[in-house]
């Protein structure tokens, strides 16, 4: 194959790729879809600048959770597990008229005197509020495994949705909530 034929082939391939990416002409065919990563991928979700993404924090009094072997919650010897949340973060995307948040919290489990390695069930709530108005609230019965005396876990709620037009002044909280499960 000659150098001239290689150059012609490369030029032709470049034109095909450019035509596939072009918004006019042949930009809607299967090659354009493959190059873009699927139909309307960019239009479906758009990253949101973190400065406009609502802040996430721990609500006072909800960062710790304990389970007990018996009914006596005043006896430290009855503690099975003590769980805490320490760090939170978030990532926002714009989807139509909503901001969709992925809210993540890092936690730690410590096995108490009455506990043993195993699975710990814990109620974690994510709530988005503006003043007294609740925009989103989801209580999840989350489980994590601890193999030895202590362990770490990550909790994520990937579907926190708030109206984009009303995002100013919204705060998102993560914390333990023992229910009832049907309350906002």
N, C-alpha and C positions, 0 to 999 in steps of 0.2 A: 504494500500500500504506500502510495507516495505521500510526501509531506503536504502537497496541495490538497489531496483527498482528506487527510486528517484535519487540516484547517477548515475545509468546507464542512466536514462532519461536526466539528466543534462549534462552528458558527451556526449551523442549522439547529443543533441541540440547544444553544443559547437562546435562539429565537423561540423555540418551542417552550422553554421554561419561562421566558418573559411573557409570551402570549398567555400561558396558563396563569400567571400571576396578575395579569393586567385586568383592571376593573371593566374594561370594554373589550369588545372583540371576543376572543375565545376563552375568557376568564371564568366561565361557569361550568366547564366540562369536568370529566373525571380526573384529569391530570391536575387541573387547578385545585380541585378538592383535595387531592392527595398532597399537593405542595403546601396548601394552607393548613392541613391537619384536620380536615373534615368540614362539613358544611357550616358556615357561619359561626365558627369557633370563637373568633374575636368578638363578634357581636353579642354572643350569649353572656359572657362574663368579662368585665373589664376590671383590672386591678384598681383599687382605691388607694390614694396616698394615705399613709398611716396617720398623718396629721388630721385628716378628716374622718378617720375610722374612730368610732366611739371608744373611750378608754374602758379597760377591764380591771377590776380589782376584787378584793375579798371584802365581803360585808362583815362589819364588826360582829364578833361572837359566833361566826359560822366557819371559822378556819380549823376547828378541832372537832373530832368525833371519837367517841369511845364505845366499845361494846363490852358487856359484862357477862360473867358466867352465871350469876344469880340476879335476884331482884335488888340486892343491896348495892346501890350505886355510890354509897359513901365509903365503902370498903375498898381501898386500893388493891388488896390482894385478889379481888374478883375481876379485875380488868383483864379482858381477853386481848383486845387490840386497841391501840391509840393511833389514830390517823390524823394527819395534818395536811393542809394545803399551804403552799408557801409562795409559789411564783405563778403568775398568769401572763398570757400573751394572747394576741389576736391577729387575724389576717382578714382583710375585707376585700370583697369584689362587688362590683355594681352589676346587677342583673335586672334589666328593665328599670322599674321604678323602685326597686328594693336594694338595700345593702345587705349582702349575705356575709355573715361572719363565721369564721372558724375560731372558736374560743377554746383555749387549751390551758389547763392548770396542772402543775407538777405537785405531786404529793409524796408523803412518806408514811409508811406503816411500821409501827413498833409492836412486837409481840409482848403482851403483859404477862404477869405471873400466872394467870389462869388460862393463857392462850397457848397455841402451838402453831407451827407452820401450817399454812393452808390458804384457803380462799376467804377473803373478807368482802362482805356485802356492805355497801355504803350508799346513802342517799345524797346525791349531789344535784343541786339546783343551779341553773343558769337563768338569770333574769335581766332583761333590758328595761330600764325605766327612764322616764323624763319627769323629774319632780315626783309626784305621787302616781302618775299614769304608768301602768304596766303595759309595755309594748310587746314583750315576749317573756314567757316563763315556761321552763321545762324541767321537771324533776325526773332524774334518771336513777334507777337502782343499779349502780355501777359495781362491778366486782374486780378485784385485783388479788394476785397471789403473792404471798410472802413465803420464801423458802427457808429462811433462817430467822434470826432474832429481829431483823428489820429488812425493809425493802423500799423501793421507790416505784412510782407509777405515774403515768400520764393519762389525764382525762381530757377528752375533746368532745365538743358539741359543734358539729360542722354545719348546722342548719339554722343558726340564729338569724332571723330575718326582721329587718326594720324598714319602714318607709324612708327612702333616701331624702325626700323633701323635708322630713322631720328629724333628721339625724343630729342636728345641732342640739347640744345639751343632753344627749342620751348618755347614760352610764350603764355599763354591763357589770353584773356581780356574779361571782361564783362562790358557792359555799355549801356546807352540809345542811340538810333540811330533813328532819325526821317526819315530815308530812303534816297533815294528810296529803296524799298524792293528787287530789283533785283541786287543790287551791293554787291560785296564780302566784 
